[in-house]
Amino acid sequence: MYNASKGINGDGMRCKIDGLLGCVWFVLWIVFVGLSAKDGEWTYIGWSFYMFLVLHITQLRSSMRAAHNIYGNTMEAGAYTSPLLSST
């Protein structure tokens, strides 16, 4: 995550924070899911940290794609127009 953020924001404090948050959320996910073996209530906290991690990765991915003009499919790029959507 550090390298992805570095590609978007340069080598500043933001990429270090992104890398640290990714590591912390991953470790906390593993720890709390492990703690759920004794008490099942910890699993909700663990999976919450996992969702934070996933949302953070999604935000970085979206920013990276926008910064480098990477399109996910032909509909995003506008290279394909369906005849059903055409006004002619």
Buried (B, 14 or more C-beta within 10 A) or exposed (E): BBEBBBBBBEEEEEBBBBBEBBEEBBEBBEBBBEBBEEEEEBBEBBBBBBEBBEEBBEEBEEBBBEEEEEEEEEEEEEEEEEEEEEEE
